[in-house]
Amino acid sequence: MKNVIIDSDVMNQTDDPFAISYALCSEELNIQAITICPFNINYKRISIMDGLIDSYFEAKRLCRLSGKNPNMVFKGSTNYVTNGFTELTEGTKKIIELAMKNKKTYIVCLGTLTNVAIALLNEPKITKKIEVIWLGTGNLLDDKFDDSNYKKDKKAFEIVVKSDVKLHIIPSYIGKFNGTSIYELKEHVAINPLGKHLCSLVENFELKIKNRGLQYIYDIMPVAYLINKKNFDYKDIDRNLVLKEETKLKSKKLLTYVYDGSSNYSVWKDFLNTLKNAPTNVFKSKYFFISDTHFGINKDRQKEFKLNSPEQTIHEYIKRWNSVVGKNDIVYHLGDFGNYTYIKQLNGKIILICGNHEEKDYKDDFESFRKKLINLGFVDVIKDGLVLNKKILGREVYLTHKPENTRDDMFNLFGHVHSLKPLMKNGFNVCLEYHGYKPLSEEIVKDYIEFILYWSQPGDFKNI
């Protein structure tokens, strides 16, 4: 899979959310971040900051509707390079971080090139590690530079073109192959919560009366190009041909220019099919509980599964986990996770309550450890125990790793104990070895709680 950053002025037009949704639902792309680039609309009195905030929350909404972690969205630049803005923001920092980490990072730019230009200015080392696919300009072969993605930040465009970054330019007119209507979209896209939301964006667009329900979905083209270049015609051209200022590059440098989309019916068909991957139960998350997975660490379990290698054992863990947990479900992991990178293969939004193994890993710097794990894909990391809202399990429940850290004033879920000790008079062990090596659903946990509380009347017995 290709590691991808989507850089977008999400709420500038209705087609950006379509492109982002296309990318998030694609099985060929690993979307690692969505960074928000600046835009303003003077006649609507929308400032850059207004656009930034609206786009930020819309991108998070698209992530949730796609079953992805909304923590991958980062606010980018608060002004244009043309206006002298070159400061790092959380978005440009994330571009640099991922570029330095990955062997190759593709950046799909759906707005101005501001964020990419600022990242290059602040860390030139990423030049050879990123590849930029940008939707912007008119027909370069006719010397047309008339779209807003270029005009709003010409200086950013100049910086990126003059750099050694591998650059692909897709002119905006290519997107006119994707003409559609709200009627077609309702028929083929509004089949899940994500598709219904995209249709609502088109319906609420202010020009819907003027355009009679017709819509061009321009911005899916860079995503489609990244997925399958065979659907496009392109060629390498001299970068000096697209530099408008007097100072030209002394040495010949090429960029890739996409001049036609001759197979764009294939693009549109793939787009419609890909959106079907969005979850249908996005608003009906289930809750699960587990502890002590020890991914990639505990080798004894290989014998229990009668498998030939640790890798097969981990594969069996993941298979069992994903057989009960959906992409949008919430999993409370009560400590001793193991190799944290395996989160990328697990369904669900995982909240980790630290166990003794996590304590060894974070030592005296919990916040750095927490940030690292959230970047990997954890929804949150809790240092100590957590009181669970009574709406989930019918009563307040305390989640912790070790049974000796449980509370006397409420029911407890815990882990850590691998011997035959699944129950206490006020608690229940969710260690995976007692439960078929897969997370327990909220329904099963509720049944256990009722059973334990029924049989553990005051003075009846101590720990089982």
C-alpha positions in Angstrom: 0.0 0.0 0.0 1.1 3.6 -0.7 1.6 5.9 2.3 -0.5 9.0 1.5 -1.1 12.4 3.0 -4.2 14.3 1.7 -3.7 18.1 1.7 -7.0 19.8 1.2 -9.0 23.0 1.6 -11.9 20.7 2.4 -14.8 23.2 2.6 -13.8 25.3 -0.3 -15.9 23.3 -2.7 -18.1 20.2 -2.5 -15.8 18.0 -4.5 -13.0 17.9 -1.9 -15.0 15.8 0.5 -15.7 13.4 -2.4 -12.0 13.1 -3.1 -11.1 12.6 0.6 -13.8 9.9 1.0 -12.5 8.2 -2.2 -9.0 8.0 -0.7 -10.2 6.9 2.8 -12.2 4.1 1.4 -9.6 2.9 -1.1 -7.9 -0.4 -0.2 -4.9 0.6 -2.3 -4.0 3.6 -0.2 -2.8 4.0 3.4 -4.0 7.4 4.4 -1.7 8.6 7.2 -2.8 12.2 7.6 -5.2 14.8 6.3 -3.6 18.3 6.4 -5.7 21.4 6.0 -4.4 24.0 3.5 -5.6 27.7 3.6 -8.4 29.2 1.5 -10.5 32.3 1.8 -13.6 33.5 -0.1 -13.8 37.2 0.0 -17.3 37.6 -1.5 -18.7 35.2 1.2 -16.6 36.9 3.9 -15.0 33.6 4.7 -11.5 34.3 6.2 -8.6 31.9 6.1 -9.2 31.0 9.7 -12.9 30.4 9.2 -12.0 28.1 6.3 -9.4 26.3 8.3 -11.7 25.5 11.2 -14.6 24.5 9.1 -12.4 22.2 7.0 -10.8 20.7 10.0 -14.0 19.6 11.5 -15.4 18.4 8.2 -12.3 16.3 7.6 -12.8 14.7 11.0 -16.5 14.0 10.2 -15.4 12.3 6.9 -12.9 10.1 8.8 -15.6 9.0 11.3 -18.1 8.2 8.5 -15.4 6.2 6.7 -14.6 4.2 9.8 -11.2 5.8 10.2 -9.5 7.5 13.1 -10.3 11.3 13.2 -7.1 12.0 15.0 -5.3 11.8 11.6 -6.5 15.4 10.8 -4.1 18.3 11.3 -4.6 22.1 10.9 -2.2 23.5 8.4 -1.0 27.0 7.4 -2.9 30.1 8.5 -1.8 32.2 5.6 -0.2 32.0 2.2 3.6 31.9 1.4 2.8 34.7 -1.1 1.9 36.8 2.0 5.2 36.0 3.7 3.9 33.1 5.9 6.5 30.3 6.4 5.8 29.2 10.0 5.5 25.5 10.9 2.0 24.4 12.0 0.8 21.0 13.3 -0.1 20.1 9.7 3.3 21.0 8.1 5.1 19.3 11.1 3.1 16.2 10.4 4.1 16.3 6.7 7.8 16.5 7.7 7.4 13.8 10.4 5.8 11.3 8.0 8.1 12.1 5.1 11.2 11.5 7.3 9.7 8.3 8.7 8.5 6.6 5.5 10.6 5.4 2.6 8.2 7.2 0.3 5.2 9.5 1.0 2.7 10.6 -1.6 1.0 13.9 -1.0 -2.2 14.5 -2.8 -2.8 18.3 -3.0 -6.3 19.5 -3.6 -5.8 23.1 -2.9 -2.9 25.6 -2.8 0.6 24.2 -2.4 1.2 26.2 0.7 1.7 23.4 3.2 4.1 21.5 1.0 6.1 24.6 0.2 6.5 25.5 3.9 7.5 21.9 4.7 10.2 22.0 2.0 11.5 25.4 3.2 11.8 24.2 6.8 13.1 20.7 6.1 14.8 20.3 2.7 15.7 16.7 3.5 12.1 15.6 2.6 12.7 16.6 -1.0 13.7 13.2 -2.2 11.2 11.4 0.1 7.9 12.8 -1.1 6.0 12.7 -4.4 3.4 15.4 -5.0 0.2 15.0 -7.0 -1.5 18.4 -7.4 -4.7 19.5 -8.9 -4.2 23.0 -10.2 -3.8 25.3 -13.2 -5.7 25.3 -16.5 -4.2 23.9 -19.7 -0.5 24.5 -19.3 0.1 23.7 -22.9 -2.0 26.7 -23.7 -0.2 28.8 -21.0 -3.4 29.0 -18.9 -2.9 29.6 -15.2 -6.4 30.6 -14.3 -7.5 28.5 -11.3 -7.6 29.5 -7.7 -5.3 26.7 -6.5 -2.5 28.5 -8.4 -3.5 32.1 -8.1 -4.0 32.2 -4.3 -0.4 31.2 -3.6 1.8 31.7 -6.6 4.9 31.8 -4.4 4.2 28.3 -3.0 3.8 27.0 -6.5 7.1 28.5 -7.5 8.9 26.9 -4.5 7.6 23.5 -5.2 8.3 23.7 -9.0 11.8 24.9 -8.4 12.6 22.1 -5.9 13.7 18.6 -6.8 10.4 17.1 -5.6 8.9 14.6 -8.0 5.8 16.6 -9.1 2.7 15.6 -11.0 0.3 18.3 -12.2 -3.3 17.5 -13.1 -5.0 20.5 -14.6 -8.5 21.2 -13.2 -10.2 20.8 -16.6 -9.5 17.0 -16.5 -12.2 16.9 -13.8 -14.9 17.9 -16.2 -15.0 14.3 -17.3 -16.7 13.6 -13.9 -20.0 15.5 -14.5 -22.8 14.1 -12.5 -26.1 15.1 -10.9 -27.7 14.9 -7.5 -30.0 12.3 -8.9 -27.2 9.9 -9.9 -25.4 10.5 -6.6 -28.6 9.6 -4.6 -29.0 6.5 -6.6 -25.4 5.2 -6.5 -23.7 7.0 -3.6 -26.3 7.4 -0.9 -26.1 3.7 0.2 -24.4 4.3 3.5 -24.0 7.2 6.0 -20.9 8.5 4.2 -22.6 8.6 0.9 -25.7 10.2 2.3 -23.5 12.9 3.9 -21.8 13.6 0.5 -25.2 14.0 -1.2 -26.3 16.4 1.5 -23.2 18.6 0.8 -24.2 18.8 -2.9 -27.8 19.5 -2.1 -26.9 22.3 0.2 -24.4 23.9 -2.1 -25.4 27.5 -2.8 -25.4 27.3 -6.6 -27.7 24.2 -6.7 -30.5 26.3 -8.2 -28.3 27.8 -10.9 -26.7 24.5 -11.9 -30.0 22.6 -11.9 -28.5 19.8 -9.6 -25.5 19.2 -11.9 -22.1 19.0 -10.4 -18.5 18.4 -11.5 -16.4 16.3 -9.1 -13.0 17.6 -10.1 -10.9 16.7 -7.1 -11.2 12.9 -7.3 -8.8 12.9 -10.2 -5.5 13.1 -8.2 -6.7 10.2 -6.0 -7.7 8.2 -9.1 -4.3 9.0 -10.7 -2.5 7.7 -7.6 -4.5 4.5 -7.6 -4.1 3.8 -11.3 -2.1 6.0 -13.7 -3.2 3.8 -16.6 -6.5 5.7 -16.8 -4.6 8.9 -17.7 -2.4 10.3 -20.5 0.6 12.2 -19.3 4.1 13.2 -20.3 7.2 14.8 -18.8 7.8 18.5 -19.5 10.4 21.1 -18.6 9.6 22.9 -15.4 10.7 26.2 -17.0 7.6 26.0 -19.1 5.4 26.5 -16.0 7.5 29.1 -14.2 6.0 32.6 -14.8 8.6 34.8 -13.2 11.8 36.0 -15.0 14.2 33.8 -13.1 14.3 30.4 -14.7 16.0 27.2 -13.6 19.5 26.9 -15.0 19.5 23.2 -15.3 16.7 21.2 -17.0 14.2 19.7 -14.5 11.1 17.7 -15.5 7.7 17.4 -14.0 4.8 15.1 -15.1 1.9 16.8 -16.7 -1.4 14.9 -17.1 -3.1 16.2 -20.2 -5.9 13.8 -20.7 -8.1 11.4 -18.9 -9.1 9.2 -21.8 -10.4 6.3 -19.6 -12.3 8.4 -17.1 -15.4 6.2 -17.2 -13.1 3.7 -15.4 -12.3 6.4 -12.9 -15.9 7.2 -12.2 -16.8 3.5 -11.9 -14.0 2.8 -9.5 -15.0 5.9 -7.4 -18.6 4.7 -7.1 -17.5 1.1 -6.2 -14.9 2.3 -3.7 -17.4 4.4 -1.7 -19.3 1.1 -1.1 -16.5 0.2 1.3 -17.7 2.8 3.8 -19.3 1.2 6.9 -23.1 1.0 7.1 -23.2 0.9 10.9 -21.1 3.9 11.6 -23.5 5.3 14.2 -24.0 1.9 16.0 -20.6 1.3 17.6 -20.3 -1.8 19.9 -18.0 -2.0 22.9 -15.4 -4.7 23.5 -13.0 -5.6 26.3 -9.7 -7.5 26.3 -6.3 -7.5 28.0 -2.9 -9.2 27.8 -2.6 -9.8 24.0 1.2 -9.5 24.2 1.4 -9.3 20.4 4.7 -10.6 19.2 6.0 -11.2 22.7 4.4 -14.2 24.3 5.8 -17.2 22.5 4.2 -19.9 24.7 0.8 -19.5 23.0 2.2 -20.9 19.8 2.0 -24.3 21.4 -1.6 -23.8 22.5 -2.7 -23.1 18.9 -0.5 -25.9 17.6 0.9 -23.6 15.0 4.4 -23.7 13.4 5.6 -20.2 14.0 5.1 -17.0 16.1 3.9 -15.2 12.9 1.1 -17.8 12.4 0.1 -17.3 16.1 -0.2 -13.5 15.6 -2.1 -14.0 12.4 -4.6 -16.2 14.4 -4.9 -13.5 17.1 -5.7 -10.9 14.5 -8.1 -13.2 12.7 -10.0 -13.9 15.9 -10.0 -10.2 16.9 -11.4 -9.0 13.5 -14.0 -11.8 13.4 -15.9 -10.1 16.3 -14.8 -6.4 16.2 -16.0 -4.1 13.4 -14.0 -1.1 12.0 -16.1 1.4 13.9 -16.4 -0.5 17.2 -14.7 0.6 20.4 -12.3 -1.7 22.2 -11.0 -1.1 25.7 -7.6 -2.9 26.0 -6.7 -3.3 29.7 -3.0 -3.4 29.3 0.0 -5.5 28.1 -0.7 -4.9 24.4 2.6 -6.1 23.1 4.1 -4.8 19.8 2.1 -1.6 19.3 2.5 -1.6 15.5 0.0 -4.5 15.2 -2.8 -2.0 15.8 -2.7 -1.2 12.1 -4.1 -4.7 11.4 -6.8 -4.7 14.0 -10.4 -3.5 13.6 -11.9 -1.0 16.0 -11.0 2.2 17.8 -8.7 1.0 20.6 -8.3 2.7 24.0 -5.4 1.4 25.9 -5.2 1.3 29.7 -1.6 0.9 30.6 -0.4 -2.4 32.1 3.0 -3.3 33.6 4.6 -3.7 30.2 3.4 -0.3 29.1 4.9 1.2 32.4 8.3 -0.3 31.4 8.0 1.3 28.0 7.0 4.9 29.0 9.2 5.0 32.2 9.3 8.7 33.2 7.8 10.2 30.0 4.2 9.1 29.7 3.1 12.0 27.5 5.7 11.3 24.7 4.7 7.6 24.9 1.0 8.5 24.7 1.6 10.8 21.7 3.6 8.0 19.9 0.8 5.5 20.3 -1.9 7.9 19.2 0.2 8.5 16.1 0.3 4.8 15.5 -3.5 4.6 15.6 -4.7 4.3 19.2 -7.7 6.5 20.0 -6.3 7.2 23.5 -3.9 5.9 26.1 -4.8 6.0 29.8 -1.9 5.9 32.4 -4.0 4.6 35.3 -7.5 3.2 35.6 -10.6 4.5 34.0 -14.2 4.8 35.2 -16.5 3.7 32.5 -19.8 5.5 32.0 -22.8 3.5 33.2 -24.5 3.9 29.8 -22.2 1.3 28.3 -22.5 -1.6 30.8 -25.5 -0.5 32.8 -23.5 0.6 35.8 -20.2 2.5 36.5 -17.3 0.1 36.0 -13.7 0.6 36.8 -11.2 -0.5 34.2 -7.6 -1.3 35.3 -4.8 -3.8 34.6 -4.0 -5.4 37.9 -6.6 -6.9 40.3 -4.8 -5.4 43.2 -5.6 -1.9 41.8 -9.3 -2.4 41.7 -11.8 -0.3 43.6 -14.1 -1.4 46.4 -16.9 1.1 45.6 -17.8 -0.2 42.1 -17.5 -3.3 39.9 -14.1 -3.8 38.2 -12.8 -5.2 34.9 -9.1 -6.2 35.1 -6.4 -8.4 33.4 -2.8 -9.3 34.2 -3.7 -12.7 35.9 -2.9 -15.6 33.5 -3.6 -18.3 36.0 -7.1 -19.7 36.5 -8.6 -16.7 38.4 -11.3 -15.2 36.1 -13.6 -13.9 38.9 -13.6 -11.8 42.0 -16.6 -10.9 44.2 -16.6 -7.4 42.6 -14.6 -8.0 39.4 -14.1 -9.9 36.3 -10.9 -10.8 34.4 -10.9 -10.0 30.7 -7.5 -11.6 30.0 -7.8 -13.1 26.5 -6.8 -16.6 27.6 -10.2 -17.1 29.3 -12.2 -16.0 26.4 -11.2 -17.7 23.2 -8.4 -15.3 22.5 -10.7 -12.5 21.3 -12.3 -9.4 22.7 -15.5 -9.8 24.8 -18.6 -7.9 23.7 -20.5 -5.6 26.0 -23.4 -8.1 26.1 -21.2 -10.9 27.4 -19.5 -8.7 29.9 -23.0 -7.5 31.2 -24.0 -11.2 31.7 -20.8 -11.9 33.7 -21.4 -8.8 35.9 -25.0 -9.9 36.7 -23.8 -13.5 37.4 -21.0 -12.4 39.7 -23.1 -9.8 41.6 -25.9 -12.3 42.1 -23.7 -14.9 43.6 -21.4 -12.6 45.6 -23.8 -11.3 48.2 -21.9 -9.7 51.2 -20.1 -12.4 53.2 -20.9 -15.3 50.8 -17.4 -15.8 49.6 -14.0 -14.1 48.9 -12.1 -14.0 45.7 -12.8 -17.0 43.4 
